[in-house]
Amino acid sequence: MSISRKRKFLTSSLFLLLVASCGLIAQPTYPPSPASAAGSEELLSAARNSFLEGDLPSAYKHLLLSEDLNGDREWRDLYFLTLVGLGHPADAAAFVLELKDPSAQESFRAGILLKRNAFASGTPQFKPAGKPLQISKEVAKKAVSIAEGKDSVFVLTPETLYTYNAGGGPPSFFTLTAGREVMPDEDGMPLVLTSDSIIRGSATVPLPLSIADAVSFARAPKNCLYVLDSAGKVFLMEESGRIIEERQILIRKPLKIRTDSLWRVFILSGGEKDISVYGAGFEPLFVLSPEAAGAPSGRLSDLQPDFAGNPMILDGSGKELILFNSSKSFLGRSSDRAFQADLFFWDGGERVLVLDRKKSAIVEAAI
């Protein structure tokens, strides 16, 4: 969807948004003016720290007191996400709609909130879009993770990382051992987790011995990473390999760990077929069971939340994608048999990349 179409969508949704948010909260969309503008930078710093620690009421309070910084991009971003985290997506979207100069990202995020929190009609369709990227049958068969970077698609097998140029041509490759997952770093380059290391470009950082067998990783606050191991431990780790914190979680057969833009932590259990969600401070928030929420499913094999914590889940048995919102509402699933989903990569937008082993192809689907 183009930016102009996104803004048209947002404008047409304004009335619906205001009706949906009527009576939702007593807090105003724009915060009141503080008694004094002195120390606003310190207040913003305090809001940032509270946000990173998962203390959203404190972050909100400090943002209200630093309202004179509402033209600052960080202030606006923190205020928007804090409203989302406090459970007020309609007010977060209204905040963006009332801005005089919303950025493309702000407009897009507000549209996503409207769409995925039932303030606008429509369900995800998962329709194939564009030309599939063909890969070899052997690579498709052995792939364990896919991701999209800057003008590239990454396909990881246990022994090799393949990088496919979006414009076509043969892939480049890098050999490794016990590959687990790949994701793009902040520059759109591949960041790879193996059972005992993190690989970025030509640099390999061995994982500490306390991480028995790494199975999944995710971004964490302050340029750190979460690493999940097969023993059910979560490690907060600097990219240098230094462990900052270690937690034992009581989840049977933990498979995947993911985070959203509020640094909430999502952990997929292969034993219970559900997702445990924690706050940024790792306090338990809720458990999402697709079956209990009205979406019968088989073996869950992967998940990815968008920026606001709306999770897309891969049903490995049915080879389908299931989309929920953060209120546990079932939004839809990929019932179109134009493709099967064996692996997927989603950046939270309106398109998803799917590996279809049967077709030996990476398929782009619009949602």
N, C-alpha and C positions, 0 to 999 in steps of 0.2 A: 504494500500500500504506500503511495507517495505521501510526502508530508502534507501537501495541499489536501489530499483526500482525508488524511487523518484529522486535520483541523476542521474540515467540513463535517466529518463524523462527530467530532467533539461539540461543535456548535449546535448541530441538530439534536444532540443528546442532552443539552443543557436543561431544558424543561423537565425531561425525565429524571435527570440527576437531582434537581431541586425537590421534586416530588418525593423521590426515594429517600432523600436525606432529611426531609421534614421531620422534626422531632427526634432525629437520631441521637444528637448530643446537644448539651447546653452550651458547649464551647463555641465561640465564634470562629468563622473560617479564618479571618485575619485576627491576629492577636492584638490585644489592647496596647496602647503606647505605654512604655515603661515610665516610672516616675523620674528616672534620670538615665541619660545615655552613657554616663560615665561607666567605664569598665565593660563596655559591650564586647570587646574582643575577649576579655577574660570570661565573660558569660558564655560566649560562643564556644570557647575552649572547654568550659565546664559541660556544656550541652553535648559536645562531641564525645567527651569522656564518658558521660552517663549513657549516651547512645551505644557506644562500643561495649559497655558493660551490661547492656540490656535493661538499664533502669530508664524506661521510656517516660514515666511521669516526671522524673527529675529533668530529663532532657527537654521535655515540653515546657516545664517551668522556666528553665534558663533561656529557651528560645523566645518565650513571651517577653522576658525582661530585656532581650537584646533585639527587639523589633526594629530598631533603627537600622539594623543591618539587613533588612529584608530585600535589598537589592543585590546582596552578596549571593553568589551561586551556591556556596556551601551552606549558608543559612537556609536558603530555599530548599535545597536538597534534603537537609536534615529535618526541616519542618514537615515537608511532604511525607518522608518515610516514617517520621514519628507518628503522624496521624494514622498512617497505614497500620503501624505496629500497635497502636492503641485501639484498633478495631473500627476505624472510621474512614473507610475507603472513599465514600461519597464526598466527605468533607475535604479529603486530600485532592480528589479530582476537581472539586469546586474551587479550591485554592489556585490550581493551575489555570482553570478557565477564566478566573478573574484577573490574572496577571496581564499587564499591558504588552509584555514582550516575552512570552514563554518560548523557551528554546525548543528545538525539534525533539530532544529527548524528553523534556517535560510534557509536551503535548502528547507524545507517543505513550508515555507511562500513564497519563491520565486516561487516555483512550483504553488502554489495557484494563485499568481498574473498572471503568464503566462496563466493558465487555464481559469481564470474568467475574464480576460480582453481581450479575443479574440486574444491572440498572439499564441495560440495553438488550434488545431482542437478538436472537441468533445463537446458534450452537456451533461448535467447531466441526468442520466438514472433513478435514484431512484429505483434501483432493490433491493428487499428483500435479506438480507444476514444473515446467521446464524440462530439459532433456536429462535423462538419468546419466550418471557417471559410471561407465562400465569398468569393472575391475576383474582380475582373473578369478576363476573358480576356486583356485587353491587359496588365494588371499581371502576371498569371501568366506570360505569354509572355516579358516583358522582365526579370523578376526575376533578380538575380544573387546575392542573399544574403538569408537570413531569420534572425530571432532572437526570443527571448521575453524580455520585460522584466517589470516589475511591473504585472500586470493588463493587459498589452498584448502584441501581436505586431507585430514590425517586418518590413516587406518593402521591400527596397532594389532599385531599378532604377538604371541608369546616370545617370538624370536626376532621380529623385525618391525620397525616403524616405517611405513610408506607415506610419502607426501605426494599428493596428486595436485597438479596445477589446475586451477579452475578453467583455464583456457584449453586444456587437453594436453596430450603428449604423454610419454612414459613417465612413471613416477621415479622420484629419488628414494633411496632407502638407507636405513641405518640399522645395523644389527645390534641386538641386546639379548638379555637373558631374563626369562620369567616376567615378561611385560604384563601389566595389570590394567592400567588406564592411561589415557592421554587427554589433555585439555589444553586450550590455547592460553598462553600467558598474556600479560598486559600489552605486549607488542604483536600478538597474533601468531607467535611462534609456539611450537609444541613443547609442552611440559609433560614428562612421562614418569609414571610411577611403575617401578618393578617391585618384586617381592622384597628387595633389600636395598633399594636406592631411588633417588630422584635424578632424572636426567634432563638437563636443559642445554640444548645445543650440543657442544662437544664436552661439556662439563658434567661429571657424574658425582653426586654427593651420596656417599654410603649412609644408610639409615643406621641409627644406634642399635646396638645389640638387644636392647630392651624391646624393640619392635620385632616380634617373633616372625611374622609373616604378613606383610602389608597387603591389604586387599582393595583399598579404595582411598581416595584423597579428595580434598576440597579446599577452596580458599578460606582463609581465616582473617580476622582483623589484623591491621598493622603489618601487611605484607607477609603474613605467616601462612602456614598450611595446617589443616587437620589431616592426620593419617589414621586410618582405621585398620586394625590388624585382626587376624582370624580368631584371636583369643578374646575378642570383645573389649579391647582397650582403644581409647581415643587419645591421640597424642597431639598437642598443640606444639608445632615445631617451626623454627625459623628455617628459611630456605638453605641456610648454611648447614643444617642438620642438627642444630642444638635444640634439645627438647626443653620447652618452657613449662609445660604442664602435662600430666598424665591422668586419665580418668578410666576407671573400670565401669562399663555399662552393663546392665542386666538385660541384655537382648540376646535371644537365641539365634545363632547363625547370622550375625550381622553381615550384610552384603555390600551396601553402598553408604557413603556419607556425602551429603551435599549441604550447601548454605545458600541463603538468599541475600538480598541487599541490606536486610536488617541484622545480618549475622546470626539468624536463627539456624539451628542445626537439624537436619533431616537424616534419619538413619533407617534404612530399609532392612527389615528382618526377613530372612528366608525361612525361618522356623515358624513364625506366627503369621506370615503373610500380611504384615501391616507396617506402618511407618510411624516411628516415634519422633516427635518434634520437641526440640528444646529451645529455650531462649538463648540470647547471646551470652548470658552468664551461666548457661547449661542447666538452668532450672527447667524441670519437665513442664511442658505446656499442654500437649494432648497427643493422642494416638489416633491415626487415621487408618481405618480398615476399609478398603474398597467394597468388600462384600457387605459389611454393615451399613455402608453409606449408599447402597443401592446399585452397585456395579459389580455383579458376579464376575469373578476372575479366577484364573488358575495360579500358576507359579509366577510370583512377581520377581523380575530380574533386574530392574533398573528404575531410577526415578531422577527427575530434575525439576526443582521449583523455579518459577520465574522470579523477578526482583521482589515481588510482593508476597512470595510464599505460596503461589498457586501451583500445585505439583502436577507434573505429567508423569505417568507411571507406565512401565512396559510390562504387559502380561506376556511372559515368555512362553506360556502354554498356548494361548490363542494367537500369539504373534500380533497383538494389537496394542495401541496406545490408548491410555485412559487419562482424561483431564478432569481435575477437580479444582475448586477454588479453596482459599484458605479458611473458608467457613464450612468446609467438608461437603459442599454441594457438588454433586456429580454433574459435569458440564457436557460430556460426550465422549465417544470413542471412535477409533478408526475402523469402521465396519466396511469401508470400501475395499474390495478385494483386488484393486488395481495394484496393490503392493502388500507384502507382509513385512512386519517389523521384527527383525532379529536383534538389531542394535539401533540406538538413536542418539542424536545430538540435538539439543535445543538450547538456544540462548535466551529463551523467554519471550521471543517476539511472535510474529504471525507466520512463521515457517519453521519446519522441522526437517532435519536430515535423517533418513532411515536407511539402514543397510538391509537389503533384501537378498538373502543368501540364494534363494531359488533363482533369482534373475541375475545374480552376480553383479549387482549394481547398487550405487548410492542414489536414492530417490529423494527429491525435494518435494515436500508436501505443504500446501498452504492450509493454515488453520484459522 
